[in-house]
Amino acid sequence: MRSERHNPTYLAEAIIPASITVTASLEEAVQAKALWVIATPSHAVRDLAVKLAPYAHAGLIVVTVAKGIENQSLLTMTQVLAEVLDTVPASRIAALYGPSHAEELAAGKPTTAVAAAPSMEVARIIQGVFMAEHLRVYVNDDVLGVEIAGSVKNVMAIAAGMSDGIGYGDNAKAAIITRGMAEIKRLGLAMGAKASTFAGLAGIGDLVVTCTSRYSRNRYLGEEIGKGRTLKEVQESMQMVAEGVRTTASVYALAQQFGVEMPITEAVYKILFEGKAPAVAVQELMTRAAKHEDWLPEELQA
């Protein structure tokens, strides 16, 4: 990457500008004193944060673009970082999420994202750093809502892919996206997020792109399982990580912890981890008791 100015494995066509230093040395990378971006898969964030902790300081801003919920702790990525990087104020730990597939962004195609931080001052600093002619960044102070939306949408993308693999068509995918957002919102509200966040870029925006895009690793994984392959077979054939697999286990646990009904999530969990046939899971979803479209527990209907 240093010599050829591109990554031959990922985004091989994207040229790395000369202004960017490419290094395999953590000690060299942390010389960036103002802002760090954490871009590992979500399951590796804690281990990386432990290695970074000796170099962290109170004036630093840390931004995660990793989307997921840690399996054992059920913490979001900013919560993991706040726990490990305890010298960095929680107000300076943020998330940059949204419908932003790297393939299109690297090609200069118009893209939007949302910078979420507890401090709007910090969110605006991040906005200023990342705003570019083809990348428009918005700000939000509902970090939890942004992270829940941006993480759980990967579970729904797996479901959408399974629907594609089985061959169900556009009607079924539209239902998964719409009812999937209902599940995401129910969980987010139960955990204390703001309802408006789920209508934004990290909510419906990221959900739509991840459930429909040919670039979506989670949708692809679901599609292959829908065609009859096993989870192990699909994962072993993929070059990149589908975050939604681990996230499904975490979201399933959170739904039980908060007493939230998430039937699509439950179906994906049983297909991935209990061997249930996708077509059987869909049949069970379709024959559930009739519901009101806006069904929510009374305490969440505000």
C-alpha positions as CSV (number, residue, x, y, z in Angstrom):
1,M,0.0,0.0,0.0
2,R,2.9,2.4,0.8
3,S,4.6,1.8,-2.5
4,E,1.7,1.3,-4.9
5,R,-0.6,3.8,-3.2
6,H,-3.6,1.4,-3.3
7,N,-4.9,-1.6,-1.4
8,P,-4.7,-4.6,-3.7
9,T,-7.3,-6.6,-1.7
10,Y,-9.9,-4.0,-0.7
11,L,-10.9,-1.2,-3.0
12,A,-8.0,-1.9,-5.3
13,E,-9.1,0.8,-7.7
14,A,-9.1,3.6,-5.1
15,I,-5.8,5.6,-5.1
16,I,-4.5,6.6,-1.7
17,P,-3.5,10.3,-1.7
18,A,0.1,11.2,-1.1
19,S,-1.0,13.2,1.9
20,I,-1.9,10.0,3.8
21,T,0.8,8.0,5.6
22,V,0.3,4.3,5.4
23,T,1.9,2.4,8.4
24,A,1.7,-1.0,10.0
25,S,3.1,0.5,13.2
26,L,0.6,1.3,16.0
27,E,3.2,3.5,17.6
28,E,3.5,5.6,14.5
29,A,-0.3,5.8,13.9
30,V,-1.0,7.1,17.3
31,Q,1.1,10.2,16.6
32,A,-2.1,11.6,15.4
33,K,-2.9,13.5,18.5
34,A,-6.2,15.2,17.7
35,L,-8.5,12.5,16.3
36,W,-8.5,8.8,15.9
37,V,-10.8,6.8,13.7
38,I,-11.5,3.2,14.7
39,A,-12.3,1.1,11.6
40,T,-11.7,-2.5,12.6
41,P,-14.6,-5.0,12.6
42,S,-16.7,-4.5,15.7
43,H,-15.5,-7.7,17.5
44,A,-11.9,-6.4,17.3
45,V,-12.6,-2.9,18.7
46,R,-12.0,-3.8,22.4
47,D,-8.6,-5.5,21.7
48,L,-7.5,-2.6,19.6
49,A,-8.6,-0.1,22.3
50,V,-6.6,-1.9,24.9
51,K,-3.5,-1.5,22.8
52,L,-4.3,2.2,22.2
53,A,-5.1,3.0,25.8
54,P,-1.5,3.9,26.8
55,Y,-1.5,6.6,24.1
56,A,-5.0,8.1,24.8
57,H,-5.4,11.5,26.4
58,A,-8.1,14.0,27.5
59,G,-7.7,16.2,24.4
60,L,-8.3,13.4,21.9
61,I,-11.5,12.8,19.8
62,V,-12.1,9.1,19.0
63,V,-14.5,8.2,16.2
64,T,-15.8,4.7,15.6
65,V,-17.1,3.7,12.2
66,A,-17.4,0.0,13.3
67,K,-21.0,-1.1,13.5
68,G,-22.0,-3.7,16.0
69,I,-22.8,-4.6,19.6
70,E,-20.3,-6.6,21.6
71,N,-21.4,-10.1,22.3
72,Q,-20.5,-10.6,26.0
73,S,-21.1,-7.1,27.3
74,L,-23.9,-6.0,24.9
75,L,-22.2,-2.7,24.7
76,T,-22.1,-0.5,21.7
77,M,-18.8,0.5,20.2
78,T,-18.7,4.0,21.8
79,Q,-19.5,2.3,25.1
80,V,-16.6,-0.2,24.7
81,L,-14.2,2.6,23.8
82,A,-15.4,4.8,26.7
83,E,-14.8,1.8,29.1
84,V,-11.3,1.1,27.8
85,L,-10.0,4.5,26.9
86,D,-10.9,6.0,30.2
87,T,-8.6,9.0,29.9
88,V,-10.7,10.3,27.0
89,P,-13.9,12.1,28.2
90,A,-17.0,10.3,27.1
91,S,-18.2,13.5,25.4
92,R,-15.3,13.1,23.0
93,I,-16.1,9.6,21.9
94,A,-18.3,9.5,18.8
95,A,-19.7,7.5,16.0
96,L,-19.7,8.2,12.2
97,Y,-22.5,6.1,10.7
98,G,-24.9,6.2,7.7
99,P,-25.6,4.8,4.3
100,S,-22.0,5.0,3.1
101,H,-20.7,1.9,1.2
102,A,-17.0,2.4,0.7
103,E,-17.1,1.4,-2.9
104,E,-19.2,4.3,-3.9
105,L,-17.6,6.8,-1.5
106,A,-14.1,6.0,-2.8
107,A,-15.4,6.4,-6.4
108,G,-16.5,10.0,-5.5
109,K,-20.2,9.3,-5.7
110,P,-22.5,11.5,-3.5
111,T,-22.7,10.1,0.0
112,T,-24.2,11.2,3.4
113,A,-23.3,10.3,7.0
114,V,-24.1,11.4,10.5
115,A,-21.6,12.3,13.2
116,A,-23.1,11.4,16.6
117,A,-21.5,12.6,19.8
118,P,-22.8,13.5,23.3
119,S,-21.3,17.0,22.8
120,M,-22.6,18.9,19.8
121,E,-19.3,20.8,19.8
122,V,-17.4,17.6,19.2
123,A,-20.0,16.4,16.6
124,R,-19.4,19.6,14.7
125,I,-15.6,19.2,14.8
126,I,-16.0,15.7,13.3
127,Q,-18.5,17.1,10.7
128,G,-15.8,19.7,9.7
129,V,-13.1,17.1,9.4
130,F,-15.1,14.7,7.1
131,M,-17.2,17.1,5.1
132,A,-16.1,17.1,1.4
133,E,-17.6,17.9,-2.0
134,H,-19.1,14.4,-2.3
135,L,-19.5,13.6,1.4
136,R,-22.1,15.5,3.3
137,V,-22.1,15.0,7.1
138,Y,-24.9,15.8,9.5
139,V,-24.7,16.0,13.3
140,N,-26.7,14.3,16.1
141,D,-26.4,14.0,19.8
142,D,-28.3,10.7,20.1
143,V,-25.3,8.5,20.0
144,L,-27.1,5.4,21.4
145,G,-29.9,5.7,18.8
146,V,-27.4,6.1,15.9
147,E,-25.4,3.1,17.1
148,I,-28.5,0.9,17.7
149,A,-29.9,1.8,14.3
150,G,-26.6,1.3,12.5
151,S,-25.9,-2.0,14.1
152,V,-29.3,-3.7,14.1
153,K,-29.8,-2.9,10.4
154,N,-27.2,-5.5,9.7
155,V,-29.5,-8.2,11.1
156,M,-32.3,-6.9,8.9
157,A,-30.0,-7.0,5.9
158,I,-29.3,-10.7,6.5
159,A,-33.1,-11.2,6.6
160,A,-33.5,-9.3,3.4
161,G,-30.8,-11.4,1.8
162,M,-32.4,-14.6,2.9
163,S,-35.6,-13.4,1.2
164,D,-33.7,-12.7,-2.0
165,G,-32.0,-16.1,-1.9
166,I,-35.3,-17.9,-1.4
167,G,-36.7,-15.8,-4.3
168,Y,-39.6,-14.0,-2.5
169,G,-39.3,-10.7,-4.4
170,D,-39.8,-7.0,-3.8
171,N,-42.9,-7.2,-1.7
172,A,-41.2,-9.4,0.9
173,K,-38.1,-7.2,1.0
174,A,-40.2,-4.1,1.5
175,A,-42.0,-5.8,4.4
176,I,-38.6,-6.7,6.0
177,I,-37.3,-3.2,5.7
178,T,-40.5,-1.6,7.1
179,R,-41.1,-4.1,9.9
180,G,-37.4,-4.3,10.5
181,M,-37.4,-0.6,11.2
182,A,-40.3,-1.1,13.7
183,E,-38.1,-3.6,15.5
184,I,-35.1,-1.3,15.5
185,K,-37.2,1.5,16.8
186,R,-38.8,-0.6,19.6
187,L,-35.4,-1.7,20.9
188,G,-33.9,1.8,20.6
189,L,-36.8,3.4,22.5
190,A,-36.7,0.8,25.2
191,M,-33.0,1.5,25.7
192,G,-33.5,5.3,25.8
193,A,-32.8,6.5,22.3
194,K,-34.8,9.2,20.5
195,A,-37.5,8.2,18.1
196,S,-36.5,10.8,15.5
197,T,-33.1,9.2,15.1
198,F,-34.6,6.2,13.4
199,A,-36.0,8.3,10.6
200,G,-32.5,9.6,9.8
201,L,-29.4,8.5,8.0
202,A,-28.3,5.9,10.5
203,G,-31.9,4.7,10.7
204,I,-34.0,4.3,7.6
205,G,-31.1,5.5,5.4
206,D,-28.6,2.9,6.4
207,L,-31.3,0.2,6.6
208,V,-32.4,0.7,3.0
209,V,-29.0,0.7,1.5
210,T,-27.8,-2.3,3.5
211,C,-30.9,-4.4,2.7
212,T,-30.8,-3.6,-1.1
213,S,-27.2,-3.0,-2.1
214,R,-25.0,-5.4,-4.1
215,Y,-22.1,-4.2,-1.9
216,S,-23.8,-5.3,1.3
217,R,-21.9,-8.1,2.9
218,N,-24.7,-8.9,5.3
219,R,-27.3,-9.0,2.5
220,Y,-25.0,-11.3,0.5
221,L,-24.5,-13.7,3.4
222,G,-28.3,-13.9,3.9
223,E,-28.8,-14.5,0.2
224,E,-26.4,-17.4,0.1
225,I,-28.0,-19.0,3.2
226,G,-31.4,-18.5,1.5
227,K,-30.1,-20.4,-1.4
228,G,-29.3,-23.3,0.9
229,R,-25.7,-22.9,2.0
230,T,-24.7,-23.1,5.6
231,L,-23.4,-20.2,7.7
232,K,-20.0,-21.8,7.9
233,E,-19.8,-22.3,4.2
234,V,-20.7,-18.7,3.4
235,Q,-18.4,-17.2,6.0
236,E,-15.4,-19.3,4.9
237,S,-15.9,-18.1,1.3
238,M,-16.1,-14.4,2.2
239,Q,-13.1,-12.2,2.1
240,M,-14.7,-9.5,4.3
241,V,-16.6,-9.7,7.6
242,A,-20.4,-9.7,7.8
243,E,-20.9,-7.8,11.1
244,G,-24.5,-8.9,11.3
245,V,-23.8,-12.4,12.3
246,R,-22.3,-11.6,15.7
247,T,-24.7,-8.6,16.1
248,T,-27.7,-10.9,15.7
249,A,-26.7,-12.8,18.8
250,S,-26.3,-9.5,20.7
251,V,-29.5,-8.0,19.5
252,Y,-31.4,-11.2,20.4
253,A,-30.0,-11.0,23.9
254,L,-30.9,-7.3,24.2
255,A,-34.5,-8.0,23.0
256,Q,-34.8,-10.5,25.9
257,Q,-33.1,-8.2,28.4
258,F,-35.4,-5.3,27.6
259,G,-38.6,-7.3,26.9
260,V,-38.9,-6.1,23.3
261,E,-40.7,-8.2,20.7
262,M,-38.3,-8.6,17.7
263,P,-39.7,-11.4,15.5
264,I,-37.5,-10.8,12.5
265,T,-34.4,-10.8,14.7
266,E,-35.5,-14.0,16.4
267,A,-36.1,-15.7,13.1
268,V,-32.6,-14.7,11.8
269,Y,-31.1,-15.9,15.1
270,K,-32.8,-19.3,14.9
271,I,-31.7,-19.7,11.2
272,L,-28.1,-18.7,11.9
273,F,-27.5,-20.5,15.3
274,E,-30.2,-23.1,15.6
275,G,-30.4,-24.5,12.1
276,K,-34.0,-23.5,11.3
277,A,-34.8,-23.5,7.6
278,P,-35.4,-20.0,6.2
279,A,-38.6,-20.9,4.5
280,V,-40.0,-22.3,7.8
281,A,-39.0,-19.2,9.7
282,V,-40.8,-17.0,7.1
283,Q,-43.9,-19.2,7.4
284,E,-43.9,-18.7,11.1
285,L,-43.5,-14.9,10.7
286,M,-46.4,-14.7,8.2
287,T,-48.8,-16.7,10.5
288,R,-48.2,-14.8,13.7
289,A,-51.1,-13.2,15.5
290,A,-52.6,-10.1,13.8
291,K,-51.0,-6.8,15.0
292,H,-51.6,-3.0,14.8
293,E,-49.0,-1.5,12.4
294,D,-47.8,0.9,15.1
295,W,-47.8,-1.7,17.9
296,L,-45.6,-0.6,20.8
297,P,-45.8,-1.3,24.5
298,E,-47.8,1.5,26.1
299,E,-44.8,3.0,27.8
300,L,-43.1,3.6,24.5
301,Q,-46.0,5.1,22.6
302,A,-45.1,8.8,23.4
